[in-house]
Amino acid sequence: MRVLLAIALAVVPLAAAPRGLRAGVARVDITPDGPIWMSGYGARTHASTGILQRLWAKALAIEDAKGGRVVIVTTDLIGLPRIISDPVAARLSQEKGLERSRILFNSSHTHTGPLIAGNLFTLFELSQADRAPVDQYARQLADKLVQVAEAALGDLQPVSIDYGAGEAGFAMNRRQFTPKGVIIGVNPQGPTDHSAPVMRVRTADGKLKAVLVAYACHNTTLTAEFYQISGDYAGFAQAAIEKQHPGATALFVMLCGGDQNPEPRSALALAEQHGAALAKAVEGVLSSSMAPVAGPLRTAFENTELAFAPHTREDFEKQLSSKIPAEVRRAKLMLKTYDDRQAIRTTPYPVQAIRFNQGPTILALGGEVVVDYQLRAKREYPGPLIVAGYSNDVLSYIPSRRVLKEGGYEAVDSMIYYGKPGPYADDVEDRIFASIGRVMKRVGVKGVR
């Protein structure tokens, strides 16, 4: 009897409602119904030809003992623009009473997923027939994002949540310096961050309910010649984790991987290999001692303004003769803004913080954020800190001061495909970190510098 009692007492702290947290998970299939133009590579010349892997939107809802809730929605997509994420958040606010700061959208940035209306919209010149599936997909996607978030909230039950971090070594800085400038290549000496944060969610009886893993690396193992829909390495990693733990849901959060590529790449076997490497890192964390996570939850969200470098009408008139079709399309868009006397000088930019009283703080930044932001935030704020990019609005690349000065795709050329007027002003990093400082202060996190 004493032995049984001792075992029972040992199990109780792990099981029944420890730390006062409840959580729910849900998933919804967001795979396109038929052929659709794919995003990420302007070199593609036709729509998708099949499905290699299903795409998912997944949601993890967490509630603290005081009823404070957050919902993290992850998507196997290139990125969600605010024309989709903001209305979805508004619907969740109206229907579920969630403040905007308590809803986080993150995209894996797979380059073998569908073109998303409002994201990278100058990448192609589509016919009306090609555009129709893209527009229809966006409408259906919004409804599915509401659906998956509400389903996760409806699944709330007592859980224990733990945090740890592993490493996966396949991410590499891609900003290669050449006599002709910075190109997308391989830069082993460039900054990177191989950490892979992991959050584990277990039910009151100790059963694994969900695993959230994050990593800073483009989902570009599968390059432009691939025309089958898939989630790239992140999709394979999630599938491997779920196969290892039947009944559990794996969610992937993209960190600040704007200037990071998987290496090696350009083969299906390599996407599977990188996914297996990330899944193995997760298994290592799950089998080790993890730190308990506890509430209450505190959240903050704001839209700050980023300024673009000065531009004139003449700049875009000159680009009308460009040999790059996307640059011509961008020029026409910008000239229309001049015609309408609404030339674009600034853009709103979302910054969000979600803090567990005990455990990690999630700092979520919009756009394709380069790794400099992740490394700097981790230097300036106490850990554990999960610095997510590709969150809430994937509006463009977000260069650091260093990257902006060096130039190259992330700083300049990419703005063509995002339909932005040009590079950001020199103070882009200052503006973003000022906003980071404000939201971190509101959730009670003080800088260490």
N, C-alpha and C positions, 0 to 999 in steps of 0.2 A: 504493500500500500504506500509506504514512504517513497519507494522508487517511482511508482506511478505518479504520485503527487509532485515529486521533484521534476519529472518530465513535463507534467502539465504546466507547472509554474515557469519552466524554461520556455515553453512554447507560447504562452500568453503574450509576452511583450512583442513577439514577432507577429502574432496573429491579430486578435480582435482589436480592431479600430485603433492601432497605435498612432500617436501624434495627432489624432483628430482629423485626419485627411480622408476625403472621399474622392474617387476618380471614376471616370467612365471613358470608354473608347468606342470608336465606330469607324467604319470605312465604307466608301462607295466607289464603284467602278466608274472611272472617267475616261475609259478608252474610247476613241472616236468610233462611230458606228461603221464608217466606210472610209474610202480613200480621202485624204485631206492633205493639204500642203503642210510640210513640216517646218519647224522653226530652227534657228540657230546658225544655219549655213546658207549664205546667199548663192553658193555655187549649185544648189539643187535646181533641177529643171522640170520636175514633175511632182505629183502628189505621192503620198505613201503607197506602198505596194503590199502591205500585210502587217501582221501583228506578231512580233517576237515575244512580247511580254505585255501583260495587262498593266494599265496605269491606274493609280489609286489616289483618291483624296482621303486622308485619314485625320481623325480628330482625337485629341486627348483633352478631356475636361477635368479640371482639378478644383476641389472645393475645400476650404479650410474650416476649422471648427466654428468660426463666426459666420459662415455662409458666404464668404468671399470666394468668387469663382474666376477662373481663367479658362479659355479654350485655345489650344494650339492646333491649328489646321495646317497640315502638310500636304503638298501636292507634287505628283510626278510630272511637273510641267516646266517649261522654259522660264516662266515668271508670270505673276499676276499684276496687271496694271491697276491703278486706283479706280478706273472706270468699272472694274469688276469688284475689287475688294471693298471699296467704300460702300457701295449699295448693299453688299452682302452684310457688312458690319452693321449698317443702319437697320436692316431687317432683323438681325439678331438682337439689336438693342431694343427695338420695338416689341418683338415677340418674346424675348427672354430677359429683358431688363439688364442686359450687359452693357457696361460702359465701353467706349471704344478702346480704352487702355487694357481691357481684359480679353481682347480678341487679337490673336497673333496669326497672321497668314505667312507661310514660308513655302518657297518653291525650290525643288531640287536642281533646277536649271538643266534638265536633260535636253540634249540637242537632237534626240530622236523622238520627240513628242510633237503635238500639233502646233501650228501657228495660232497664237492667241490674239484675238482682236484687241487692238490698242497697245500691243507690245511688239517692238521691232517692226513697226508697220510700214516702213519704207524699204524693207528687205526685198520685197517682190512687187511687181506690177501684175496683179491678178485680174483675170477676166471675171465677169459677173458670175459665170458658172463656177469658177474656182473659189470665188469669194463667198458664195452662199453657204457651203459647209462650215467655213470658218466662223461666219456670223451666227449660224445656228448652234455651233458648238459652244460659243461664248454664252448664249442665252441659257442653254441647258446646264452649263458649268455653274453659273450663278445659283441656280436652284439646287444643284447637287451640293454645293458648299454650305448652303443653309441647312440642307437635309442632314449632312454628316455632322455638323456642329450640334444641331438639336438632338440627334441620336446619341451623341456622346454625353450630352447633358442629361438625357433620359436614362443613361446607364450608370449613373453615380452609385457607388457602393464603398464601404469602408476598405481602405487600402493602407499599405505601408509603401513609402517611396524612398529610394536610396540613390545616391550619386557616386559616380567614380569617373575615371578617365583612362583611356588607353592610348595607343598610338598606331597609326598606319602610315607606311613610308612611301606610298606611291605618288603623292602630290609633289609637284616640282614647279618652281617659278618659271614662267614661260617668257619673260621679257628678256630676250637675247639682244645684246648690244653688238652692232656691226658698224663698219665704216659708213654705211648709208643710214644709220639710225637704229632705233629699237624695232625689232620685229617679233612676231609670235614664233617662238622657237623653244629652246631649252637653256635654262640658266641655273646650273647646279649651285652657284654661289649666291643666288638671289634669295631674299627673305621668304620663309615659308613657316607653316605651323602644322606639324603632323599630329597634334593632339586630337583625340576623338572622345569628347564628353559623352557620358552615358547616364541616362536616368532609368531606373528599374521600378516598375509598379507591380506590387503583389497584392492579391486579395487577402481577406482576413484569415483564410486557411493556408496561406503561404504559396498559393498558386500564382505563377507568373501571368500577369494580365497584359502588360505592355512594356516595350523597350523603346526608348527614344535615343537615337544615336546622331551625333552631329560631326561634320567634317568640312574642311575648307579646301575644296577642289572642284573645278569644273567637271560636269558630267559630259565630257567630250571624248571618251575613249572611242566611241563609235563616230567616225568622221563623215564627211559630206556624201560619200558614196553609199552609205547605208540608208535604205528607204523603208525599213520596217520599224514600227512603233515599239519603243521600249523605254525603260527608266535608266538605261546605262548602268554604271557600276552601283549607283545607289539603289536601283531597282533589284539588282542581283543580290546586294547585301541584305536588303529587307527580306527577300524571299528565302535566303539562306538562314537568317535568324528565325523566321517563322517555321521553317522546316525543322530546325533543331528544337524548337519549343512549340509544339502543336497547340493551337488555341490562343496563343499570344499574338498581339499585334505589334509589328515593328514600324516605327516612324523615323523618317530621315529628315534632319534639319540641315540646310546648307549654311555654312559659315561664310567668312569673308574670303572667298576663293576667286575673286575677280581676275587675278593675275596668276592663277595656279591651274595647271593642267595635269591629268594623270599621265604617268610615264611608266612603261611604253604605252602606245595607243594604236588605233587604227586596225583593230581586229576584234571580232566577237569574243574569242578566247581570252583576250586581255581584259575586256569588260567583266567577264565572269571571274577572272583572276583577281582583279581589284575589288570586286564585290566580296569575294571569299576572304580577302585580306582584311577588309573592314569588319566583316562578320566575325572573323577570328579574334580581332582586337576586342570586339564586344564580348565574346565568350570569355576572354581573359579577365575582363572587368567583372562580369557576372559571377565568376568563380572565385573572385578575391574579396577581401573585406571592403565593403562600401560604406560611405558615410550616410547616416540617416538624414532625411529631409523632413522639415516640419514647417507649419504655418506660424503666424498668419501670413497671407499673401498681400503684397503691396504692389500697385501698378501705376504707371504714368505713361502718357503718350502726348506727343506734340508734333505739329507740322512746322518746321522752320523753313526759311527761304534761302535757297542757294542762287547765287548770281552767275550769269554767264559772262564770259569775256566780251568786251565791246564788239559790236558788228554793225555793218551798214547795209543798206539796200544794194549797193554796188558789189559787195562781197558775194551776194547770191546771184546777181546778174551774171557775174563772171563764171559761176559754177554751172550755169545753164549749158555751157559748152563742154562740160566734163565728159570724159570717156567712161566714167563710172555711172551706170544707170541710177543707182540708189542716190548718188549725190545730186543728180539732176532732179529726181523726185523730191529730195529734201529742199533743194533750192526753190522749186515751185511752191512748196508749202510755206516756206519762209517769206517768199515774195507776197503771197496772199496775206500773210499777217501784216506786212507793211502796207499793202493796199487797204486793209481794214483798219489801219492805224492802231494795230494791236501787236506790234513787234514784241517778241518774247525776250524779256530781259532777266527774268527770274523763274524759278520753279519751286513748288512746295516739296518738302522732303520729310518723310516720317521717321521719327525716332521714338522708340518704346523701351520701357524697362519693366520687367516682372521679377519681383524679389520674393524669395522664400525667406522667412525669418531665420531658418536654419537650413542651409543648403545653397544652391547656386543662385546667382542673379542672371537672368537672361536679358541681354541688351540686343535689341533687334533694330537693324538699320535697313533702310530701303536701298534698292539698286544693287548693281554688281560691284560690291565693295572690295577693294584690293586688300591684301593681307596686312598691310601697314596699319590699318585701323584696328584690326584684331590684336596685333602685337602691342600697339600703343595703349589700347584700353586695358589690356591685361597688366601692363606696367603701371598704369595710373590708378587702377581701382583694385580693391582687395578681391581675392578669389574665394570660392570658385566662381568664375565668370564665363558664361557662354555668349560669345559675340557672333550673332547671326547676321548675315547679309541677306539679300534676296527676300526681304520681308515687307509685307504690306503694300508696297508699290515698287515694282522693278522698272524704274523709269529710265535708267541709263547706267553706264559704268560710273563708279564713284572713285576718282583718282585721289591719292594723297598728294600733299604738296610736292613730295619727291617725284612721284610718277608724273604729275602735271608738268613739272619742270623738264623731265627727261623726254616727254612726248611719247609717241607711239600709239598703238591701237587703243589701249585703255583710256588714254588721255584725250585723243583727238579723233581718230578715224571712226571709232565706234559710234560717235554722236550722229554720224550720217544715218546709220541704220535705225537709230532710235528716234529720228526726226527732230533732233534738238538743234538749235542754231549754231552750236560750236562748242568748244571746250568751256569748262567752268572758269570762273575768275580765280585769281591766285589764292583767295581766302577760303576756298571750299572746305579745307580741313579744319580751319579755325571755326567756321560757322557750325560745322557738324559737331565738333567737340564742345563747343559752347552749349549746344542743344543737349548733348550727352550729359554734360555737367548738370543741367537743369533737371532732366528726368531722373538721373541718379540721386540727386539731392531730394527729390520728392518721394523716392522710395526708401530714403534713409541710408544710402550708400555714400560714404565720404571718400574722396580721393586720397591716395597715399602720397601724393606729391603736393 
